[in-house]
């Protein structure tokens, strides 16, 4: 490996534990999808099993789960409930990145990681609002800033402890500058707005979060960066976060494949059933190869423009492959796939979400092309 290992191996079988949790929560998945309600049982079961602190190193009091193990555990969870798996992946990448930085860059993140263990924190990402340009307004006041913002796609926010977010300060010297920080959901200035009425992944409760005049002390700012440009922090986020996120979609596709195979084995071959299954198998093999590539990059590479390009290309392959896998699964199952009872209809809707995580199709193609041509990736 070209970088320091992300964690020490522990004795906990996180995949088996994910299967156990998954079996317990599977019966709630369809109800939450139908009712558009948060997968509270899933988060409660994950917390009881120690998943929210799993990635924290043993040196800091955590279980020290391996990064790959957690990716695989998220995939297993998604076999049972895609929404639980995806919402948990958002917390997981907010832990995995400071762990990587602590091990590889000696970053001063020990306090946050110890809090995750000691307080059993659930971290919520506002990444859907806060890509390179950032969002929200930071106004300078004595000792810090006043923050006003509305963040979207805050997956898992009903169970959140801290919103890991950012806002833009129009610095007179440096220009628009993105400030990164955490905001407690318990703060009076923080409000969840019920907006998550979506096509798929309905149980993630990815509602909007409003921040209204929250005081942010200077000392509470964890990072600053120029707005709208790739920054080393974001190369790290991309490398670490998206294997975890995309593992959830691979798990959804995997379960759709398994369901279709079970249904197909009860059918008489009409001359093209095996071909339909073969197409599904090829699509899922591509998804597996792509997610393996993403995880391997995160395990062995250093953040930077080339690593981001490689990860984004693999993410594009996984996105296409998981969607194709579920579409093929529906063709294999035939008319039965149109009924909610098979779970394939929900899988079809859930897996579409893979298209909307960055980098989306056009930005990814532009990034890949500019990188290959030796052009400025911020151009």
C-alpha positions as CSV (number, residue, x, y, z in Angstrom):
1,X,0.0,0.0,0.0
2,X,1.3,3.5,-0.9
3,X,-0.3,5.2,2.1
4,X,-0.7,4.4,5.8
5,X,-3.4,1.9,6.5
6,X,-6.8,3.4,7.4
7,X,-7.3,1.3,10.5
8,X,-6.3,-1.7,12.4
9,X,-8.2,-4.9,11.8
10,X,-10.6,-5.9,14.6
11,X,-12.2,-9.1,15.5
12,X,-15.8,-7.9,14.8
13,X,-17.3,-9.4,11.6
14,X,-18.9,-6.2,10.4
15,X,-20.5,-7.9,7.3
16,X,-22.1,-10.6,9.4
17,X,-23.3,-8.0,11.9
18,X,-24.7,-6.0,8.9
19,X,-26.6,-9.1,7.8
20,X,-28.0,-9.5,11.3
21,X,-29.2,-5.9,11.5
22,X,-30.4,-6.1,7.9
23,X,-32.6,-9.1,8.6
24,X,-34.1,-7.3,11.6
25,X,-35.0,-4.2,9.7
26,X,-36.0,-5.6,6.3
27,X,-39.6,-5.9,7.3
28,X,-39.8,-2.1,7.9
29,X,-38.3,-1.1,4.5
30,X,-41.4,-1.3,2.3
31,X,-43.5,0.5,4.9
32,X,-41.0,3.4,5.2
33,X,-40.9,3.6,1.4
34,X,-44.7,3.6,1.1
35,X,-45.2,6.2,4.0
36,X,-42.1,8.3,3.1
37,X,-40.9,8.0,6.7
38,X,-37.4,7.8,8.2
39,X,-35.8,4.4,8.7
40,X,-35.6,5.0,12.5
41,X,-35.5,1.3,13.3
42,X,-32.5,0.9,11.0
43,X,-30.5,3.7,12.6
44,X,-31.4,2.5,16.1
45,X,-30.2,-1.0,15.3
46,X,-27.0,0.3,13.7
47,X,-26.3,2.4,16.8
48,X,-26.9,-0.5,19.2
49,X,-24.5,-2.6,17.2
50,X,-21.8,0.1,17.3
51,X,-21.8,0.9,13.6
52,X,-21.7,4.7,14.0
53,X,-18.4,4.6,15.8
54,X,-17.0,1.5,13.9
55,X,-14.4,3.4,11.9
56,X,-12.8,5.3,14.8
57,X,-9.4,3.9,15.4
58,X,-8.7,1.7,18.5
59,X,-6.1,4.3,19.6
60,X,-8.9,6.8,20.0
61,X,-11.3,4.4,21.8
62,X,-13.2,3.1,18.8
63,X,-13.6,-0.4,17.4
64,X,-11.1,0.3,14.5
65,X,-13.1,-1.2,11.7
66,X,-11.4,-1.5,8.4
67,X,-12.6,0.9,5.6
68,X,-13.2,-2.0,3.2
69,X,-15.2,-3.9,5.8
70,X,-17.5,-0.9,6.3
71,X,-18.0,-0.5,2.5
72,X,-18.9,-4.2,2.4
73,X,-21.2,-3.9,5.4
74,X,-23.1,-1.0,3.7
75,X,-23.5,-3.2,0.6
76,X,-24.9,-6.0,2.8
77,X,-27.3,-3.6,4.6
78,X,-28.6,-2.4,1.2
79,X,-29.6,-6.0,0.4
80,X,-32.2,-5.5,3.1
81,X,-32.9,-1.8,3.1
82,X,-31.3,0.6,0.6
83,X,-32.4,3.7,2.5
84,X,-30.8,2.6,5.8
85,X,-27.6,1.7,3.9
86,X,-27.4,5.0,2.0
87,X,-28.2,7.2,5.0
88,X,-25.6,5.4,7.0
89,X,-23.0,5.8,4.3
90,X,-23.3,9.5,4.6
91,X,-22.3,9.4,8.3
92,X,-19.6,6.9,7.5
93,X,-17.8,9.1,5.0
94,X,-17.8,11.9,7.5
95,X,-15.9,9.6,9.9
96,X,-13.7,7.9,7.4
97,X,-12.2,11.1,6.1
98,X,-10.9,12.5,9.4
99,X,-9.7,9.0,10.2
100,X,-7.7,9.0,7.0
101,X,-6.4,12.5,7.7
102,X,-5.5,11.6,11.3
103,X,-3.5,8.6,10.1
104,X,-1.9,10.1,7.0
105,X,-1.6,13.8,7.6
106,X,-1.6,14.0,11.4
107,X,-4.6,16.3,11.1
108,X,-6.0,17.7,14.4
109,X,-9.2,15.7,14.3
110,X,-8.7,13.6,17.4
111,X,-11.3,15.6,19.4
112,X,-14.1,14.9,16.8
113,X,-13.2,11.2,16.6
114,X,-13.2,10.8,20.4
115,X,-16.6,12.6,20.6
116,X,-18.1,10.2,18.0
117,X,-17.2,7.3,20.4
118,X,-17.9,8.9,23.7
119,X,-21.1,10.7,22.7
120,X,-22.3,8.2,20.1
121,X,-22.7,11.0,17.6
122,X,-24.5,10.7,14.3
123,X,-22.9,13.0,11.7
124,X,-25.1,14.4,8.9
125,X,-23.7,15.6,5.6
126,X,-24.9,18.6,3.7
127,X,-22.8,17.6,0.7
128,X,-25.8,17.9,-1.6
129,X,-25.7,21.6,-1.0
130,X,-22.0,22.1,-0.6
131,X,-20.1,21.0,-3.5
132,X,-17.2,23.2,-4.8
133,X,-19.1,26.5,-4.8
134,X,-20.5,26.0,-1.3
135,X,-23.8,27.5,-0.1
136,X,-25.1,29.7,2.7
137,X,-23.9,33.1,3.9
138,X,-21.3,33.7,6.6
139,X,-21.3,37.3,8.0
140,X,-18.3,38.4,10.0
141,X,-19.0,39.5,13.6
142,X,-16.8,39.9,16.7
143,X,-15.3,36.5,17.5
144,X,-16.7,34.6,14.6
145,X,-19.5,34.6,12.0
146,X,-23.3,34.6,11.8
147,X,-24.5,31.8,9.6
148,X,-27.6,31.7,7.5
149,X,-28.2,28.8,5.1
150,X,-30.7,26.3,3.7
151,X,-29.1,22.9,3.1
152,X,-30.7,20.1,1.0
153,X,-30.3,16.3,0.9
154,X,-29.4,16.0,4.6
155,X,-29.8,12.3,4.7
156,X,-30.7,10.8,8.1
157,X,-31.2,14.3,9.6
158,X,-34.0,13.2,12.0
159,X,-31.4,11.2,13.9
160,X,-28.6,13.7,13.5
161,X,-26.3,15.0,16.2
162,X,-24.1,17.3,14.2
163,X,-24.7,18.8,10.7
164,X,-21.3,18.9,9.0
165,X,-21.7,21.8,6.7
166,X,-20.2,25.0,5.3
167,X,-21.1,28.6,4.3
168,X,-19.5,31.2,2.1
169,X,-17.7,34.3,3.5
170,X,-17.0,37.1,1.0
171,X,-13.5,37.8,2.3
172,X,-12.4,41.4,1.3
173,X,-8.9,40.1,0.6
174,X,-9.2,36.5,-0.5
175,X,-12.5,36.7,-2.2
176,X,-15.4,34.2,-1.7
177,X,-14.2,31.7,0.9
178,X,-15.9,28.5,2.1
179,X,-15.9,27.9,5.8
180,X,-16.3,24.3,7.1
181,X,-17.8,23.6,10.5
182,X,-20.3,21.5,12.4
183,X,-23.7,22.7,13.8
184,X,-25.5,20.8,16.5
185,X,-29.1,19.8,15.6
186,X,-30.1,20.7,19.1
187,X,-29.3,24.4,18.5
188,X,-32.3,26.7,18.4
189,X,-31.1,28.1,15.1
190,X,-31.4,24.8,13.3
191,X,-34.6,23.5,11.8
192,X,-35.5,20.5,9.7
193,X,-37.9,21.3,6.9
194,X,-40.0,18.4,5.7
195,X,-39.2,18.3,2.0
196,X,-38.1,14.8,1.2
197,X,-40.9,13.5,-1.0
198,X,-38.9,11.8,-3.6
199,X,-38.9,9.1,-6.3
200,X,-36.6,6.7,-4.4
201,X,-34.5,6.2,-1.2
202,X,-37.6,7.7,0.5
203,X,-36.6,6.3,4.0
204,X,-33.4,8.4,4.1
205,X,-35.4,11.4,5.2
206,X,-33.0,13.6,3.2
207,X,-34.9,16.8,4.2
208,X,-33.7,20.4,4.0
209,X,-32.1,21.9,7.0
210,X,-32.4,25.6,7.8
211,X,-29.7,27.5,9.7
212,X,-31.0,30.9,10.9
213,X,-28.4,33.3,12.4
214,X,-26.2,30.6,14.1
215,X,-23.1,32.0,15.8
216,X,-20.0,30.3,14.6
217,X,-16.9,31.0,16.7
218,X,-13.6,31.4,14.8
219,X,-12.1,28.5,16.7
220,X,-14.9,26.2,15.5
221,X,-14.0,26.5,11.9
222,X,-12.4,23.3,10.7
223,X,-11.2,24.4,7.3
224,X,-11.2,27.3,4.8
225,X,-11.0,27.1,1.0
226,X,-11.6,29.2,-2.1
227,X,-15.1,28.8,-3.3
228,X,-15.7,27.0,-6.6
229,X,-12.3,25.4,-7.0
230,X,-10.9,22.0,-6.4
231,X,-9.0,21.9,-3.1
232,X,-7.0,19.2,-1.5
233,X,-9.8,18.7,1.0
234,X,-12.2,17.9,-1.7
235,X,-9.9,15.5,-3.5
236,X,-9.8,13.7,-0.1
237,X,-13.6,13.8,0.2
238,X,-14.0,12.4,-3.3
239,X,-11.5,9.5,-2.8
240,X,-12.9,8.5,0.6
241,X,-16.6,9.2,0.4
242,X,-17.9,7.8,-2.8
243,X,-16.8,4.1,-2.4
244,X,-19.0,4.1,0.8
245,X,-21.9,5.8,-0.9
246,X,-21.8,3.7,-4.1
247,X,-21.6,0.5,-2.0
248,X,-25.2,1.1,-1.0
249,X,-26.3,1.2,-4.7
250,X,-24.4,-2.0,-5.5
251,X,-26.2,-3.6,-2.6
252,X,-29.6,-2.6,-4.0
253,X,-28.7,-3.9,-7.4
254,X,-27.4,-7.1,-5.9
255,X,-30.6,-7.8,-4.1
256,X,-32.6,-7.1,-7.3
257,X,-30.4,-9.6,-9.1
258,X,-31.0,-12.2,-6.4
259,X,-34.7,-11.7,-6.5
260,X,-34.8,-11.9,-10.3
261,X,-32.8,-15.2,-10.2
262,X,-35.1,-16.7,-7.7
263,X,-38.1,-15.8,-9.8
264,X,-36.4,-17.0,-13.0
265,X,-35.6,-20.4,-11.6
266,X,-39.3,-21.1,-11.3
267,X,-39.9,-20.3,-15.0
268,X,-39.8,-22.4,-18.1
269,X,-37.1,-21.2,-20.4
270,X,-38.8,-19.6,-23.4
271,X,-35.7,-19.4,-25.5
272,X,-34.4,-16.1,-24.4
273,X,-34.6,-16.2,-20.6
274,X,-31.0,-17.3,-20.3
275,X,-29.9,-14.4,-22.5
276,X,-31.8,-11.9,-20.3
277,X,-30.1,-13.4,-17.2
278,X,-26.7,-13.2,-19.0
279,X,-27.1,-9.5,-19.6
280,X,-28.0,-9.0,-16.0
281,X,-25.0,-11.0,-14.9
282,X,-22.7,-8.9,-17.1
283,X,-24.1,-5.7,-15.8
284,X,-23.7,-6.7,-12.2
285,X,-20.1,-8.0,-12.8
286,X,-19.3,-4.5,-14.1
287,X,-20.8,-3.0,-10.9
288,X,-18.7,-5.3,-8.8
289,X,-15.5,-4.5,-10.8
290,X,-16.3,-0.8,-10.5
291,X,-16.9,-0.7,-6.7
292,X,-13.8,-2.8,-6.2
293,X,-11.8,-0.3,-8.2
294,X,-13.2,2.6,-6.1
295,X,-12.4,0.8,-2.8
296,X,-8.9,-0.1,-3.9
297,X,-8.1,3.5,-4.9
298,X,-9.2,4.7,-1.5
299,X,-7.1,2.1,0.2
300,X,-3.9,2.7,-1.8
301,X,-3.8,6.1,-3.3
302,X,-3.3,9.7,-2.2
303,X,-5.8,12.4,-2.9
304,X,-5.2,14.6,-5.9
305,X,-6.6,15.4,-9.4
306,X,-5.6,12.1,-10.9
307,X,-7.0,10.1,-8.1
308,X,-10.3,12.1,-8.3
309,X,-10.4,11.4,-12.0
310,X,-9.9,7.7,-11.5
311,X,-12.5,7.5,-8.7
312,X,-15.1,9.6,-10.7
313,X,-14.6,7.4,-13.8
314,X,-15.2,4.2,-11.7
315,X,-18.2,5.9,-10.1
316,X,-19.7,6.6,-13.6
317,X,-19.2,2.9,-14.5
318,X,-20.9,1.7,-11.2
319,X,-23.8,4.1,-11.7
320,X,-24.6,2.8,-15.2
321,X,-24.0,-0.8,-14.2
322,X,-26.3,-0.8,-11.1
323,X,-29.1,0.9,-13.0
324,X,-28.7,-1.6,-15.9
325,X,-28.6,-4.5,-13.4
326,X,-32.0,-3.6,-12.0
327,X,-33.5,-2.9,-15.4
328,X,-32.3,-6.3,-16.5
329,X,-33.7,-7.9,-13.3
330,X,-37.1,-6.5,-14.1
331,X,-36.9,-8.0,-17.6
332,X,-35.9,-11.3,-16.2
333,X,-38.8,-11.3,-13.7
334,X,-41.3,-10.1,-16.3
335,X,-44.6,-8.7,-15.3
336,X,-44.1,-9.7,-11.6
337,X,-41.5,-6.9,-11.4
338,X,-44.2,-4.3,-11.7
339,X,-45.8,-5.4,-8.4
340,X,-44.5,-3.7,-5.2
341,X,-44.4,-7.1,-3.5
342,X,-41.3,-8.3,-5.3
343,X,-39.3,-5.3,-4.2
344,X,-38.0,-4.8,-7.8
345,X,-40.1,-1.7,-8.3
346,X,-38.6,-0.1,-5.2
347,X,-35.1,-1.2,-6.2
348,X,-35.6,0.4,-9.7
349,X,-36.6,3.7,-8.0
350,X,-33.9,3.6,-5.4
351,X,-31.1,2.9,-7.7
352,X,-31.8,6.0,-9.9
353,X,-30.4,8.1,-7.0
354,X,-26.9,7.0,-8.0
355,X,-27.0,9.4,-11.0
356,X,-27.4,12.4,-8.8
357,X,-24.3,12.1,-6.5
358,X,-21.3,14.1,-7.8
359,X,-19.7,13.9,-10.1
360,X,-22.8,13.7,-12.3
361,X,-22.5,12.6,-15.9
362,X,-21.6,15.9,-17.6
363,X,-19.3,17.3,-14.9
364,X,-17.5,13.9,-14.8
365,X,-17.0,13.8,-18.6
366,X,-15.7,17.4,-18.5
367,X,-13.3,16.6,-15.7
368,X,-12.0,13.4,-17.4
369,X,-11.5,15.2,-20.7
370,X,-9.8,18.2,-19.2
371,X,-7.5,16.0,-17.1
372,X,-6.6,13.9,-20.1
373,X,-5.9,17.0,-22.2
374,X,-3.7,18.5,-19.5
375,X,-6.1,21.4,-19.0
376,X,-6.9,23.2,-15.7
377,X,-9.6,21.1,-14.0
378,X,-11.1,24.3,-12.6
379,X,-11.5,25.8,-16.1
